[in-house]
Amino acid sequence: MTSPNPSSSKRNLTVTSRRIFLTGTATLVCGGLSACAQSSDDRFLRVDTLAQRAVRKGEVPGIVLAVGHQGQIVHRYVCGNRALVPNREAMTWDTRFDMASQTKPTMTALSIMQLVERGQVGLDEPVSRYLPAFAANGKAPVTIRLLLTHYSGLPPDLSLDDAWYGKAEAVRRAMTSSLANPPAEKFVYSDINFITLGLVVEKVSGLSLNTYVQKEILGPLRMTESGYLPDPSLKMIIAPTQYDEHGMMLRGVVHDPTARRMGGVAGHAGLFSDAHDMCLYAQALLDRIAGRPSAFPLRRETLQQMISPQQPQGKTELRGFGWDNTTHYSSPRGSSFSDTSFGHTGFTGTSLWIDPASDSYVLILTNRVHPNGRGNVSQLRYDIVTEAAHALGLYNRA
């Protein structure tokens, strides 16, 4: 047996210009699991054991994880299966995942902040300046900032109770949506916020969201394994999610039902990516924060603003622009990453948490919804990040 991708020089290459390194030689262990690839660094045995246990307990079909620290991928681990039905397929390092809501901070919020940096969008401008129809039903006071921090007052999602379909109908529903709370009063995580932000990107840039992201984010970062609407030829390296309403297994088709009805490209979901590309993203972000050479397509001061708490004054649920700082969703921080760390999760089972204070990140990729939507990663995320931090010598928040 061999490592998950023994012939892929791309995945084992030292990329010094962007400070990406894959350390150690992976060795295959089985232990009753379909495939587990483990590095030779014993510091992370507890992390690997947590992953193995989650697969055995059926919490996830498989898992890909990476730990970055001080400019290197110091640990990577692959375990279990990417598909269970109709046939079992071993998980591999280059498996692509439906990133779900990680689309929000990594692509949509970054796109907005690029436009802010260029003076084309104002954080405290009303959304209706860019999308006049948005002012309907009392939404005129809602600003770009409130959308980015989930303090807009909008409800969590567009209704799926009736059989609507198409981007035009989604736009109409987002523009005419009523508020569930007064603007700036309450933190309510809402997909409508980021659907709307994606529409702002399109209106201001004159490009479709997926075209803008490819040109301004994926291209500069050389994230060649990432994007929306994966080509059908890639289907077999994409982790499937679950059956849709017609009994078809979703594979290479976005899992989120609203994004799917919109055609697969939306501000709140739709990105597909793999561990290699997400490590490129996380490392470039850390390099930019640290003032090292970086391809991250945002200035350092703008990025610092993006990742720090930006919620309305006096509110205790702390959100950056797209990123989670300290809210009831912050358990993937674990117990030992600093309180200045930030991250985000995806409903399908993905997670990325970044800690500039220790120059570290932990990436967890699973398709926990496969095949029946019953997988659970809430405790697993917390435990893996905690143990990874301990392996790096981090024990107390700062």
DAGI-V59649 format. One record per residue. RES is the residue in one small letter. NEAR is the number of other C-alpha atoms within 10 Angstrom. D_FIRST is the distance of its C-alpha to the first C-alpha in whole Angstrom. Layout:
# DAGI-V59649
res->[RES | RES]
near->[NEAR | NEAR]
d_first->[D_FIRST | D_FIRST]
This chain:
# DAGI-V59649
res->[m | t | s | p | n | p | s | s | s | k | r | n | l | t | v | t | s | r | r | i | f | l | t | g | t | a | t | l | v | c | g | g | l | s | a | c | a | q | s | s | d | d | r | f | l | r | v | d | t | l | a | q | r | a | v | r | k | g | e | v | p | g | i | v | l | a | v | g | h | q | g | q | i | v | h | r | y | v | c | g | n | r | a | l | v | p | n | r | e | a | m | t | w | d | t | r | f | d | m | a | s | q | t | k | p | t | m | t | a | l | s | i | m | q | l | v | e | r | g | q | v | g | l | d | e | p | v | s | r | y | l | p | a | f | a | a | n | g | k | a | p | v | t | i | r | l | l | l | t | h | y | s | g | l | p | p | d | l | s | l | d | d | a | w | y | g | k | a | e | a | v | r | r | a | m | t | s | s | l | a | n | p | p | a | e | k | f | v | y | s | d | i | n | f | i | t | l | g | l | v | v | e | k | v | s | g | l | s | l | n | t | y | v | q | k | e | i | l | g | p | l | r | m | t | e | s | g | y | l | p | d | p | s | l | k | m | i | i | a | p | t | q | y | d | e | h | g | m | m | l | r | g | v | v | h | d | p | t | a | r | r | m | g | g | v | a | g | h | a | g | l | f | s | d | a | h | d | m | c | l | y | a | q | a | l | l | d | r | i | a | g | r | p | s | a | f | p | l | r | r | e | t | l | q | q | m | i | s | p | q | q | p | q | g | k | t | e | l | r | g | f | g | w | d | n | t | t | h | y | s | s | p | r | g | s | s | f | s | d | t | s | f | g | h | t | g | f | t | g | t | s | l | w | i | d | p | a | s | d | s | y | v | l | i | l | t | n | r | v | h | p | n | g | r | g | n | v | s | q | l | r | y | d | i | v | t | e | a | a | h | a | l | g | l | y | n | r | a]
near->[8 | 12 | 19 | 22 | 14 | 10 | 10 | 10 | 9 | 10 | 17 | 17 | 12 | 15 | 14 | 10 | 9 | 20 | 18 | 23 | 19 | 20 | 17 | 15 | 13 | 22 | 15 | 17 | 16 | 13 | 9 | 10 | 16 | 18 | 25 | 28 | 24 | 22 | 21 | 14 | 15 | 12 | 15 | 23 | 16 | 16 | 23 | 25 | 12 | 16 | 27 | 23 | 14 | 22 | 21 | 15 | 10 | 13 | 21 | 28 | 28 | 32 | 27 | 28 | 24 | 23 | 23 | 26 | 19 | 16 | 19 | 21 | 23 | 20 | 25 | 25 | 23 | 29 | 31 | 29 | 24 | 31 | 23 | 16 | 12 | 8 | 7 | 13 | 19 | 20 | 26 | 26 | 22 | 20 | 24 | 28 | 28 | 33 | 28 | 23 | 24 | 26 | 26 | 31 | 25 | 21 | 25 | 30 | 26 | 23 | 27 | 25 | 26 | 21 | 19 | 14 | 16 | 10 | 10 | 14 | 20 | 19 | 18 | 12 | 15 | 20 | 26 | 19 | 16 | 18 | 16 | 12 | 17 | 24 | 19 | 15 | 12 | 14 | 23 | 16 | 16 | 24 | 21 | 25 | 23 | 26 | 28 | 29 | 28 | 29 | 27 | 29 | 24 | 28 | 19 | 14 | 15 | 17 | 13 | 11 | 6 | 6 | 7 | 13 | 14 | 13 | 18 | 10 | 13 | 22 | 19 | 12 | 15 | 22 | 20 | 16 | 21 | 17 | 16 | 13 | 15 | 15 | 22 | 21 | 13 | 19 | 23 | 18 | 19 | 21 | 25 | 26 | 27 | 26 | 26 | 24 | 26 | 24 | 20 | 25 | 26 | 17 | 14 | 14 | 14 | 11 | 13 | 15 | 24 | 22 | 15 | 19 | 22 | 19 | 12 | 16 | 23 | 22 | 14 | 14 | 18 | 14 | 19 | 14 | 17 | 21 | 20 | 23 | 16 | 21 | 10 | 11 | 8 | 12 | 14 | 15 | 19 | 25 | 29 | 28 | 27 | 22 | 17 | 11 | 8 | 6 | 8 | 9 | 19 | 17 | 22 | 26 | 23 | 28 | 25 | 19 | 14 | 26 | 23 | 18 | 19 | 20 | 16 | 22 | 23 | 30 | 28 | 27 | 30 | 30 | 27 | 23 | 24 | 24 | 23 | 23 | 20 | 21 | 24 | 21 | 21 | 22 | 28 | 23 | 21 | 24 | 22 | 20 | 21 | 14 | 10 | 14 | 13 | 20 | 19 | 23 | 20 | 21 | 14 | 17 | 11 | 15 | 20 | 14 | 13 | 21 | 22 | 18 | 21 | 20 | 22 | 19 | 7 | 8 | 14 | 13 | 21 | 20 | 25 | 24 | 28 | 29 | 26 | 25 | 25 | 20 | 12 | 9 | 15 | 19 | 17 | 26 | 31 | 21 | 19 | 19 | 28 | 19 | 15 | 16 | 25 | 26 | 27 | 23 | 27 | 19 | 18 | 28 | 26 | 25 | 24 | 25 | 26 | 25 | 22 | 19 | 15 | 17 | 18 | 25 | 28 | 28 | 24 | 26 | 29 | 32 | 32 | 27 | 22 | 26 | 20 | 11 | 13 | 12 | 21 | 16 | 22 | 14 | 12 | 21 | 25 | 16 | 21 | 25 | 26 | 22 | 23 | 27 | 27 | 19 | 18 | 17 | 12 | 17 | 15 | 12 | 13 | 12]
d_first->[0 | 4 | 7 | 9 | 11 | 10 | 13 | 15 | 18 | 20 | 18 | 18 | 21 | 24 | 27 | 30 | 32 | 31 | 30 | 26 | 24 | 20 | 20 | 17 | 14 | 11 | 9 | 7 | 9 | 10 | 13 | 14 | 13 | 12 | 10 | 11 | 10 | 13 | 15 | 16 | 20 | 21 | 24 | 22 | 21 | 23 | 23 | 19 | 20 | 23 | 20 | 18 | 22 | 23 | 20 | 21 | 24 | 24 | 26 | 23 | 20 | 18 | 19 | 18 | 20 | 21 | 24 | 26 | 29 | 31 | 30 | 26 | 23 | 23 | 20 | 18 | 16 | 14 | 14 | 15 | 16 | 18 | 19 | 21 | 23 | 24 | 20 | 17 | 15 | 12 | 14 | 13 | 15 | 17 | 18 | 22 | 24 | 28 | 29 | 32 | 35 | 33 | 35 | 38 | 38 | 35 | 37 | 40 | 42 | 41 | 42 | 46 | 46 | 45 | 48 | 50 | 50 | 51 | 54 | 54 | 53 | 55 | 53 | 56 | 58 | 58 | 55 | 58 | 59 | 56 | 56 | 59 | 59 | 57 | 60 | 61 | 61 | 62 | 59 | 61 | 60 | 56 | 55 | 52 | 51 | 52 | 49 | 47 | 47 | 47 | 51 | 52 | 54 | 52 | 50 | 46 | 46 | 48 | 49 | 46 | 49 | 50 | 48 | 49 | 47 | 46 | 47 | 50 | 51 | 48 | 50 | 54 | 52 | 51 | 55 | 57 | 55 | 57 | 56 | 55 | 57 | 59 | 57 | 56 | 57 | 53 | 49 | 48 | 45 | 45 | 43 | 47 | 47 | 44 | 45 | 48 | 47 | 45 | 48 | 49 | 47 | 47 | 51 | 52 | 49 | 50 | 46 | 44 | 42 | 39 | 40 | 42 | 38 | 37 | 39 | 40 | 37 | 34 | 35 | 36 | 33 | 31 | 29 | 28 | 25 | 28 | 31 | 33 | 33 | 30 | 30 | 29 | 26 | 24 | 24 | 21 | 19 | 22 | 22 | 24 | 27 | 29 | 32 | 35 | 39 | 38 | 35 | 33 | 29 | 30 | 27 | 28 | 31 | 33 | 33 | 36 | 39 | 41 | 39 | 38 | 42 | 43 | 40 | 37 | 39 | 40 | 41 | 40 | 36 | 34 | 32 | 28 | 26 | 23 | 22 | 22 | 25 | 27 | 26 | 28 | 31 | 31 | 31 | 33 | 35 | 35 | 36 | 39 | 40 | 40 | 42 | 39 | 38 | 37 | 36 | 37 | 40 | 42 | 45 | 44 | 47 | 47 | 43 | 45 | 47 | 44 | 42 | 45 | 47 | 49 | 51 | 54 | 56 | 57 | 54 | 51 | 48 | 47 | 45 | 44 | 45 | 42 | 40 | 40 | 42 | 43 | 44 | 43 | 39 | 38 | 36 | 33 | 35 | 34 | 36 | 36 | 36 | 39 | 42 | 42 | 38 | 38 | 35 | 35 | 33 | 32 | 33 | 29 | 28 | 27 | 29 | 30 | 32 | 33 | 35 | 37 | 39 | 36 | 34 | 31 | 30 | 27 | 25 | 24 | 23 | 23 | 24 | 26 | 28 | 26 | 27 | 30 | 31 | 31 | 28 | 30 | 29 | 32 | 32 | 28 | 29 | 32 | 29 | 26 | 29 | 31 | 28 | 27 | 30 | 31 | 28 | 30 | 33 | 35 | 37 | 40 | 41 | 43]
